[in-house]
Amino acid sequence: MLISYFDDYARDYEPYKAGAWCYEDGCLYRGLITLHEATGDRRWLDHLTRLIDAQVDADGGLADYRITEFNIDNILPGRALFYLHRLTGQVRYLEAAKLLGRQLTHHPRIGSGPYWHKLRYPHQVWLDGLYMAMPFKVELGLALGDQRLVDDAIAQFNTALDLTFDTASGLYRHGYDESRLQDWADPDTGLSPARWARSIGWLAMAFVDVIEHLPEGNNRRDLSARLAALNDRLAALVTKDHRWLQVIDAPDASNNYPESSATAMFAYALQKSERLGVDRHASLGRSALQALADHEVRPVEGGRRQLQNICCVAGLGPFQGIYRDGSIAYYLTEAIRPDDIKGVGPLMMAEAERLLASGKTASHVSEASRLQTASAV
């Protein structure tokens, strides 16, 4: 059921921001990549190539991308460029990735090292940004043979983890303000108040997508230990029907609800954690994936299916005339939108992990034959 749903979704997908290079489309690209890696099925690569090629020109330019915005979100879709470059050898994909790398060379940082979330969110580190930038920077370093890029990504990641960790809950806060100027920032710690599930979901995915590229050694062991501790907390906070709440540790909060994008992110990260040898919570991830398939992928008018109960967007600070204060009450007022790519992309990734674990993949397809399959791209 999920495979046909994903195929329909990708076939009819309209770029999130009218074709401009953006992280939302990057969520779909990650889903398509993981499905192609897991199955070898050409349709996922065809969808990916069609969508990416509408945004990357012959010289490696990116549609409506402006480096001077210093928006960390814009880095995420760049991971698809490495994938297509490896499969096709087309230089324009690597040139486009280098353009994003130039943004990271000049991207502003807080005093202790991690990148600002965006130029318009100065002196702030958000968990979202760790997923947007750190796996890309590791992959860029590997693609260019520059270990300094990998080392900087790991250093930033560890510092951001230290800054956002909440000892009392064993979880991580959505944001940290070095300047303590934001009304949402605790004047002592600089942290935002609540534990938003999707922000922790971004973080969980950042963990596994960084760890998979690291060799055995201290960096991999240290990050794996941090992730294992987080996974234990997730296991303690899962709902009876195998999902996670919008405000993950506030089950008694009025109007709190099982949120689908965070659940899909955890379903992916928990399964991948076990595949990477971090811990053994894959069954929890698979049960969360099944819960989404059972409860939230529902038929709608016209015979199509949609993934329900996805928080459209949430953040910190001023946005569209409101001030997002990071409180429990705030997160429970944000709009819910079905089929938002921030939920569907991670659901694709979670299903790809299930297929890998079940053996129902094209694992017998060699890398050489996969490259041959892609040669017509």
Secondary structure as a PSIPRED ss2 file (coil, helix, strand):
# PSIPRED VFORMAT (PSIPRED V4.0)

   1 M C   1.000  0.000  0.000
   2 L H   0.000  1.000  0.000
   3 I H   0.000  1.000  0.000
   4 S H   0.000  1.000  0.000
   5 Y H   0.000  1.000  0.000
   6 F H   0.000  1.000  0.000
   7 D H   0.000  1.000  0.000
   8 D H   0.000  1.000  0.000
   9 Y H   0.000  1.000  0.000
  10 A H   0.000  1.000  0.000
  11 R H   0.000  1.000  0.000
  12 D H   0.000  1.000  0.000
  13 Y C   1.000  0.000  0.000
  14 E C   1.000  0.000  0.000
  15 P C   1.000  0.000  0.000
  16 Y C   1.000  0.000  0.000
  17 K C   1.000  0.000  0.000
  18 A C   1.000  0.000  0.000
  19 G C   1.000  0.000  0.000
  20 A C   1.000  0.000  0.000
  21 W C   1.000  0.000  0.000
  22 C C   1.000  0.000  0.000
  23 Y H   0.000  1.000  0.000
  24 E H   0.000  1.000  0.000
  25 D H   0.000  1.000  0.000
  26 G H   0.000  1.000  0.000
  27 C H   0.000  1.000  0.000
  28 L H   0.000  1.000  0.000
  29 Y H   0.000  1.000  0.000
  30 R H   0.000  1.000  0.000
  31 G H   0.000  1.000  0.000
  32 L H   0.000  1.000  0.000
  33 I H   0.000  1.000  0.000
  34 T H   0.000  1.000  0.000
  35 L H   0.000  1.000  0.000
  36 H H   0.000  1.000  0.000
  37 E H   0.000  1.000  0.000
  38 A H   0.000  1.000  0.000
  39 T H   0.000  1.000  0.000
  40 G C   1.000  0.000  0.000
  41 D C   1.000  0.000  0.000
  42 R H   0.000  1.000  0.000
  43 R H   0.000  1.000  0.000
  44 W H   0.000  1.000  0.000
  45 L H   0.000  1.000  0.000
  46 D H   0.000  1.000  0.000
  47 H H   0.000  1.000  0.000
  48 L H   0.000  1.000  0.000
  49 T H   0.000  1.000  0.000
  50 R H   0.000  1.000  0.000
  51 L H   0.000  1.000  0.000
  52 I H   0.000  1.000  0.000
  53 D H   0.000  1.000  0.000
  54 A C   1.000  0.000  0.000
  55 Q C   1.000  0.000  0.000
  56 V E   0.000  0.000  1.000
  57 D C   1.000  0.000  0.000
  58 A C   1.000  0.000  0.000
  59 D C   1.000  0.000  0.000
  60 G C   1.000  0.000  0.000
  61 G C   1.000  0.000  0.000
  62 L E   0.000  0.000  1.000
  63 A C   1.000  0.000  0.000
  64 D C   1.000  0.000  0.000
  65 Y C   1.000  0.000  0.000
  66 R C   1.000  0.000  0.000
  67 I H   0.000  1.000  0.000
  68 T H   0.000  1.000  0.000
  69 E H   0.000  1.000  0.000
  70 F C   1.000  0.000  0.000
  71 N E   0.000  0.000  1.000
  72 I H   0.000  1.000  0.000
  73 D H   0.000  1.000  0.000
  74 N H   0.000  1.000  0.000
  75 I H   0.000  1.000  0.000
  76 L H   0.000  1.000  0.000
  77 P H   0.000  1.000  0.000
  78 G H   0.000  1.000  0.000
  79 R H   0.000  1.000  0.000
  80 A H   0.000  1.000  0.000
  81 L H   0.000  1.000  0.000
  82 F H   0.000  1.000  0.000
  83 Y H   0.000  1.000  0.000
  84 L H   0.000  1.000  0.000
  85 H H   0.000  1.000  0.000
  86 R H   0.000  1.000  0.000
  87 L H   0.000  1.000  0.000
  88 T H   0.000  1.000  0.000
  89 G C   1.000  0.000  0.000
  90 Q C   1.000  0.000  0.000
  91 V H   0.000  1.000  0.000
  92 R H   0.000  1.000  0.000
  93 Y H   0.000  1.000  0.000
  94 L H   0.000  1.000  0.000
  95 E H   0.000  1.000  0.000
  96 A H   0.000  1.000  0.000
  97 A H   0.000  1.000  0.000
  98 K H   0.000  1.000  0.000
  99 L H   0.000  1.000  0.000
 100 L H   0.000  1.000  0.000
 101 G H   0.000  1.000  0.000
 102 R H   0.000  1.000  0.000
 103 Q H   0.000  1.000  0.000
 104 L H   0.000  1.000  0.000
 105 T H   0.000  1.000  0.000
 106 H H   0.000  1.000  0.000
 107 H C   1.000  0.000  0.000
 108 P C   1.000  0.000  0.000
 109 R E   0.000  0.000  1.000
 110 I C   1.000  0.000  0.000
 111 G C   1.000  0.000  0.000
 112 S C   1.000  0.000  0.000
 113 G C   1.000  0.000  0.000
 114 P C   1.000  0.000  0.000
 115 Y E   0.000  0.000  1.000
 116 W C   1.000  0.000  0.000
 117 H C   1.000  0.000  0.000
 118 K E   0.000  0.000  1.000
 119 L C   1.000  0.000  0.000
 120 R C   1.000  0.000  0.000
 121 Y E   0.000  0.000  1.000
 122 P C   1.000  0.000  0.000
 123 H C   1.000  0.000  0.000
 124 Q E   0.000  0.000  1.000
 125 V E   0.000  0.000  1.000
 126 W E   0.000  0.000  1.000
 127 L H   0.000  1.000  0.000
 128 D H   0.000  1.000  0.000
 129 G H   0.000  1.000  0.000
 130 L H   0.000  1.000  0.000
 131 Y H   0.000  1.000  0.000
 132 M H   0.000  1.000  0.000
 133 A H   0.000  1.000  0.000
 134 M H   0.000  1.000  0.000
 135 P H   0.000  1.000  0.000
 136 F H   0.000  1.000  0.000
 137 K H   0.000  1.000  0.000
 138 V H   0.000  1.000  0.000
 139 E H   0.000  1.000  0.000
 140 L H   0.000  1.000  0.000
 141 G H   0.000  1.000  0.000
 142 L H   0.000  1.000  0.000
 143 A H   0.000  1.000  0.000
 144 L H   0.000  1.000  0.000
 145 G C   1.000  0.000  0.000
 146 D C   1.000  0.000  0.000
 147 Q H   0.000  1.000  0.000
 148 R H   0.000  1.000  0.000
 149 L H   0.000  1.000  0.000
 150 V H   0.000  1.000  0.000
 151 D H   0.000  1.000  0.000
 152 D H   0.000  1.000  0.000
 153 A H   0.000  1.000  0.000
 154 I H   0.000  1.000  0.000
 155 A H   0.000  1.000  0.000
 156 Q H   0.000  1.000  0.000
 157 F H   0.000  1.000  0.000
 158 N H   0.000  1.000  0.000
 159 T H   0.000  1.000  0.000
 160 A H   0.000  1.000  0.000
 161 L H   0.000  1.000  0.000
 162 D H   0.000  1.000  0.000
 163 L H   0.000  1.000  0.000
 164 T H   0.000  1.000  0.000
 165 F E   0.000  0.000  1.000
 166 D E   0.000  0.000  1.000
 167 T C   1.000  0.000  0.000
 168 A C   1.000  0.000  0.000
 169 S C   1.000  0.000  0.000
 170 G C   1.000  0.000  0.000
 171 L E   0.000  0.000  1.000
 172 Y E   0.000  0.000  1.000
 173 R C   1.000  0.000  0.000
 174 H C   1.000  0.000  0.000
 175 G E   0.000  0.000  1.000
 176 Y E   0.000  0.000  1.000
 177 D E   0.000  0.000  1.000
 178 E C   1.000  0.000  0.000
 179 S C   1.000  0.000  0.000
 180 R C   1.000  0.000  0.000
 181 L C   1.000  0.000  0.000
 182 Q C   1.000  0.000  0.000
 183 D C   1.000  0.000  0.000
 184 W C   1.000  0.000  0.000
 185 A C   1.000  0.000  0.000
 186 D C   1.000  0.000  0.000
 187 P C   1.000  0.000  0.000
 188 D C   1.000  0.000  0.000
 189 T C   1.000  0.000  0.000
 190 G C   1.000  0.000  0.000
 191 L E   0.000  0.000  1.000
 192 S C   1.000  0.000  0.000
 193 P C   1.000  0.000  0.000
 194 A C   1.000  0.000  0.000
 195 R C   1.000  0.000  0.000
 196 W E   0.000  0.000  1.000
 197 A H   0.000  1.000  0.000
 198 R H   0.000  1.000  0.000
 199 S H   0.000  1.000  0.000
 200 I H   0.000  1.000  0.000
 201 G H   0.000  1.000  0.000
 202 W H   0.000  1.000  0.000
 203 L H   0.000  1.000  0.000
 204 A H   0.000  1.000  0.000
 205 M H   0.000  1.000  0.000
 206 A H   0.000  1.000  0.000
 207 F H   0.000  1.000  0.000
 208 V H   0.000  1.000  0.000
 209 D H   0.000  1.000  0.000
 210 V H   0.000  1.000  0.000
 211 I H   0.000  1.000  0.000
 212 E C   1.000  0.000  0.000
 213 H C   1.000  0.000  0.000
 214 L C   1.000  0.000  0.000
 215 P C   1.000  0.000  0.000
 216 E C   1.000  0.000  0.000
 217 G C   1.000  0.000  0.000
 218 N H   0.000  1.000  0.000
 219 N H   0.000  1.000  0.000
 220 R H   0.000  1.000  0.000
 221 R H   0.000  1.000  0.000
 222 D H   0.000  1.000  0.000
 223 L H   0.000  1.000  0.000
 224 S H   0.000  1.000  0.000
 225 A H   0.000  1.000  0.000
 226 R H   0.000  1.000  0.000
 227 L H   0.000  1.000  0.000
 228 A H   0.000  1.000  0.000
 229 A H   0.000  1.000  0.000
 230 L H   0.000  1.000  0.000
 231 N H   0.000  1.000  0.000
 232 D H   0.000  1.000  0.000
 233 R H   0.000  1.000  0.000
 234 L H   0.000  1.000  0.000
 235 A H   0.000  1.000  0.000
 236 A H   0.000  1.000  0.000
 237 L H   0.000  1.000  0.000
 238 V C   1.000  0.000  0.000
 239 T C   1.000  0.000  0.000
 240 K C   1.000  0.000  0.000
 241 D C   1.000  0.000  0.000
 242 H C   1.000  0.000  0.000
 243 R C   1.000  0.000  0.000
 244 W C   1.000  0.000  0.000
 245 L E   0.000  0.000  1.000
 246 Q C   1.000  0.000  0.000
 247 V E   0.000  0.000  1.000
 248 I C   1.000  0.000  0.000
 249 D C   1.000  0.000  0.000
 250 A C   1.000  0.000  0.000
 251 P C   1.000  0.000  0.000
 252 D C   1.000  0.000  0.000
 253 A C   1.000  0.000  0.000
 254 S C   1.000  0.000  0.000
 255 N C   1.000  0.000  0.000
 256 N C   1.000  0.000  0.000
 257 Y C   1.000  0.000  0.000
 258 P E   0.000  0.000  1.000
 259 E C   1.000  0.000  0.000
 260 S H   0.000  1.000  0.000
 261 S H   0.000  1.000  0.000
 262 A H   0.000  1.000  0.000
 263 T H   0.000  1.000  0.000
 264 A H   0.000  1.000  0.000
 265 M H   0.000  1.000  0.000
 266 F H   0.000  1.000  0.000
 267 A H   0.000  1.000  0.000
 268 Y H   0.000  1.000  0.000
 269 A H   0.000  1.000  0.000
 270 L H   0.000  1.000  0.000
 271 Q H   0.000  1.000  0.000
 272 K H   0.000  1.000  0.000
 273 S H   0.000  1.000  0.000
 274 E H   0.000  1.000  0.000
 275 R H   0.000  1.000  0.000
 276 L C   1.000  0.000  0.000
 277 G C   1.000  0.000  0.000
 278 V C   1.000  0.000  0.000
 279 D C   1.000  0.000  0.000
 280 R C   1.000  0.000  0.000
 281 H C   1.000  0.000  0.000
 282 A H   0.000  1.000  0.000
 283 S H   0.000  1.000  0.000
 284 L H   0.000  1.000  0.000
 285 G H   0.000  1.000  0.000
 286 R H   0.000  1.000  0.000
 287 S H   0.000  1.000  0.000
 288 A H   0.000  1.000  0.000
 289 L H   0.000  1.000  0.000
 290 Q H   0.000  1.000  0.000
 291 A H   0.000  1.000  0.000
 292 L H   0.000  1.000  0.000
 293 A H   0.000  1.000  0.000
 294 D H   0.000  1.000  0.000
 295 H H   0.000  1.000  0.000
 296 E C   1.000  0.000  0.000
 297 V E   0.000  0.000  1.000
 298 R E   0.000  0.000  1.000
 299 P E   0.000  0.000  1.000
 300 V C   1.000  0.000  0.000
 301 E C   1.000  0.000  0.000
 302 G C   1.000  0.000  0.000
 303 G C   1.000  0.000  0.000
 304 R C   1.000  0.000  0.000
 305 R E   0.000  0.000  1.000
 306 Q E   0.000  0.000  1.000
 307 L E   0.000  0.000  1.000
 308 Q C   1.000  0.000  0.000
 309 N C   1.000  0.000  0.000
 310 I C   1.000  0.000  0.000
 311 C E   0.000  0.000  1.000
 312 C C   1.000  0.000  0.000
 313 V C   1.000  0.000  0.000
 314 A C   1.000  0.000  0.000
 315 G C   1.000  0.000  0.000
 316 L C   1.000  0.000  0.000
 317 G E   0.000  0.000  1.000
 318 P E   0.000  0.000  1.000
 319 F E   0.000  0.000  1.000
 320 Q C   1.000  0.000  0.000
 321 G C   1.000  0.000  0.000
 322 I E   0.000  0.000  1.000
 323 Y E   0.000  0.000  1.000
 324 R E   0.000  0.000  1.000
 325 D C   1.000  0.000  0.000
 326 G C   1.000  0.000  0.000
 327 S C   1.000  0.000  0.000
 328 I H   0.000  1.000  0.000
 329 A H   0.000  1.000  0.000
 330 Y H   0.000  1.000  0.000
 331 Y H   0.000  1.000  0.000
 332 L C   1.000  0.000  0.000
 333 T C   1.000  0.000  0.000
 334 E C   1.000  0.000  0.000
 335 A C   1.000  0.000  0.000
 336 I E   0.000  0.000  1.000
 337 R C   1.000  0.000  0.000
 338 P C   1.000  0.000  0.000
 339 D C   1.000  0.000  0.000
 340 D C   1.000  0.000  0.000
 341 I H   0.000  1.000  0.000
 342 K H   0.000  1.000  0.000
 343 G H   0.000  1.000  0.000
 344 V H   0.000  1.000  0.000
 345 G H   0.000  1.000  0.000
 346 P H   0.000  1.000  0.000
 347 L H   0.000  1.000  0.000
 348 M H   0.000  1.000  0.000
 349 M H   0.000  1.000  0.000
 350 A H   0.000  1.000  0.000
 351 E H   0.000  1.000  0.000
 352 A H   0.000  1.000  0.000
 353 E H   0.000  1.000  0.000
 354 R H   0.000  1.000  0.000
 355 L H   0.000  1.000  0.000
 356 L H   0.000  1.000  0.000
 357 A H   0.000  1.000  0.000
 358 S H   0.000  1.000  0.000
 359 G C   1.000  0.000  0.000
 360 K C   1.000  0.000  0.000
 361 T C   1.000  0.000  0.000
 362 A C   1.000  0.000  0.000
 363 S C   1.000  0.000  0.000
 364 H C   1.000  0.000  0.000
 365 V C   1.000  0.000  0.000
 366 S C   1.000  0.000  0.000
 367 E H   0.000  1.000  0.000
 368 A H   0.000  1.000  0.000
 369 S H   0.000  1.000  0.000
 370 R H   0.000  1.000  0.000
 371 L H   0.000  1.000  0.000
 372 Q H   0.000  1.000  0.000
 373 T H   0.000  1.000  0.000
 374 A H   0.000  1.000  0.000
 375 S C   1.000  0.000  0.000
 376 A C   1.000  0.000  0.000
 377 V C   1.000  0.000  0.000
